[in-house]
Amino acid sequence: MTNLRQIKSDVFVLIVVALGIISCSRQPVYNEFSQLDPDGWSADSSSVFQINMEDTSGVYDLTLHIRHTSAYPYQNLWLFVEQLSPDSQLVRDTISCVMADHAGKWLGTGSGSVYLFSVPLKKQYNFGKQGVYQYTVVHGMRDEILSGIQAVGLKLENQHGEK
């Protein structure tokens, strides 16, 4: 009988610990995708994301996501990303995404014909002002119409797991 009580006690402790770990996982503050034209991503088409930042005391990670198919014809992807802050300060960045290795194996997650490639934009970032931050993403490839890219996403996570 004592062994049964000990087993029940051990199982209870394991369940409580597991629930604690699950509940402490980071929930995104913002997580949106912009679907692209199924016929291809036009060079003059942009994906725009608006994050209303209220908590400027937090420390954040900002990640860009690219959802693509195995029909994407290149190993890499060049992106132009603009951040417009609430005080109208504009910051531009050029991002080089190596999405496949030299053998053609996709580096993102997924299976079959759809993959998700993640690019860290900012780590341990503090937003200086409250208000709306606008992010604009366009591709910087030579193709006027870029095939194989389905969607662009932006995810903002608080490093301390707070929402």
C-alpha positions in Angstrom: 0.0 0.0 0.0 2.9 2.4 0.8 4.4 1.8 -2.7 1.1 2.7 -4.3 0.9 5.9 -2.4 4.5 6.8 -3.3 3.8 6.1 -7.0 0.6 8.3 -6.9 2.6 11.0 -5.2 5.4 10.8 -7.8 2.9 10.9 -10.6 1.2 13.9 -9.1 4.5 15.7 -8.8 5.4 14.9 -12.4 2.0 16.2 -13.6 2.4 19.5 -11.6 5.9 20.0 -13.0 4.8 19.3 -16.6 1.9 21.7 -16.3 4.3 24.3 -14.9 6.7 23.9 -17.8 3.8 24.2 -20.3 2.3 27.2 -18.7 5.7 29.0 -18.6 6.3 28.7 -22.3 6.5 31.9 -24.3 3.3 33.0 -25.8 3.6 35.4 -28.8 2.7 39.0 -28.2 2.1 39.2 -32.0 2.0 36.5 -34.6 0.5 37.2 -38.0 1.0 36.0 -41.6 0.4 37.8 -44.8 -0.7 35.5 -47.6 0.9 36.2 -50.9 -0.5 35.9 -54.4 -0.6 32.2 -55.4 0.7 33.2 -58.9 3.8 34.6 -57.3 5.2 37.4 -55.1 5.4 40.6 -57.2 8.5 42.8 -56.6 6.2 45.7 -56.0 4.0 43.9 -53.5 4.7 44.3 -49.8 3.6 42.5 -46.6 2.8 45.0 -43.9 2.5 44.2 -40.2 1.4 46.6 -37.4 2.3 45.9 -33.8 0.7 48.1 -31.1 3.5 48.2 -28.5 2.2 49.1 -25.0 4.9 47.5 -22.8 8.2 49.2 -23.4 9.8 47.7 -20.3 9.8 44.2 -21.8 12.6 42.5 -23.7 11.5 41.0 -27.0 12.5 38.7 -29.8 11.2 39.5 -33.3 11.2 36.8 -35.9 10.3 36.8 -39.6 8.8 33.7 -41.1 8.8 32.6 -44.7 6.3 29.9 -45.8 7.4 28.4 -49.1 7.0 25.3 -51.2 9.5 22.9 -52.6 8.9 24.6 -55.9 10.9 27.7 -54.7 13.6 27.9 -57.4 16.5 29.3 -55.3 18.7 28.4 -52.4 18.5 31.9 -50.9 16.0 34.8 -50.6 16.9 38.5 -50.2 14.4 40.6 -48.3 14.1 44.3 -47.6 12.6 45.1 -44.2 11.5 48.5 -43.0 10.5 49.4 -39.4 8.5 52.6 -39.0 8.3 53.6 -35.3 5.6 55.7 -33.6 7.8 58.8 -33.8 8.1 58.3 -37.6 11.7 57.0 -37.5 12.4 54.7 -40.4 15.0 51.9 -40.1 15.7 49.8 -43.2 17.5 46.5 -43.3 18.5 44.0 -45.9 18.2 40.3 -44.9 19.8 37.4 -46.6 18.0 34.1 -46.0 19.9 30.9 -46.9 16.9 28.6 -47.1 18.6 25.4 -48.5 22.0 23.8 -48.2 24.3 23.2 -51.1 22.6 19.8 -51.7 19.2 21.4 -52.0 17.9 20.3 -48.6 15.5 22.8 -47.2 16.7 24.2 -43.8 13.3 25.2 -42.5 10.8 23.0 -40.7 8.1 21.1 -42.6 7.6 18.0 -44.7 6.2 17.2 -48.1 6.1 20.3 -50.2 5.5 23.1 -47.6 8.2 24.5 -45.4 8.6 27.3 -42.8 11.8 29.2 -42.6 12.5 31.5 -39.6 14.8 34.4 -39.5 15.6 36.3 -36.3 15.3 40.0 -36.9 15.9 41.3 -33.4 17.0 39.5 -30.3 16.7 41.0 -26.8 15.1 44.1 -28.2 13.6 47.0 -26.3 10.9 49.1 -27.9 11.7 52.7 -27.0 8.2 54.2 -27.4 4.7 53.1 -26.9 2.5 53.1 -30.1 2.2 51.4 -33.4 5.4 50.0 -35.0 4.9 49.2 -38.7 7.0 46.5 -40.5 7.1 46.3 -44.3 8.6 43.3 -46.1 9.4 43.1 -49.8 11.5 40.6 -51.7 14.8 41.8 -53.2 15.3 39.1 -55.8 15.8 39.8 -59.5 12.6 38.1 -60.5 9.7 40.5 -61.1 7.3 37.7 -60.0 8.9 35.3 -57.4 7.3 31.8 -57.3 7.2 29.3 -54.5 6.7 31.8 -51.6 3.2 31.4 -50.0 3.3 33.8 -47.0 5.4 36.1 -44.9 4.9 36.2 -41.1 6.1 38.2 -38.2 6.2 37.0 -34.6 7.0 39.0 -31.5 7.7 37.2 -28.2 8.4 38.6 -24.8 11.6 36.8 -23.5 10.0 36.5 -20.1 7.0 34.6 -21.3 4.5 37.5 -20.5 1.8 38.3 -23.0 
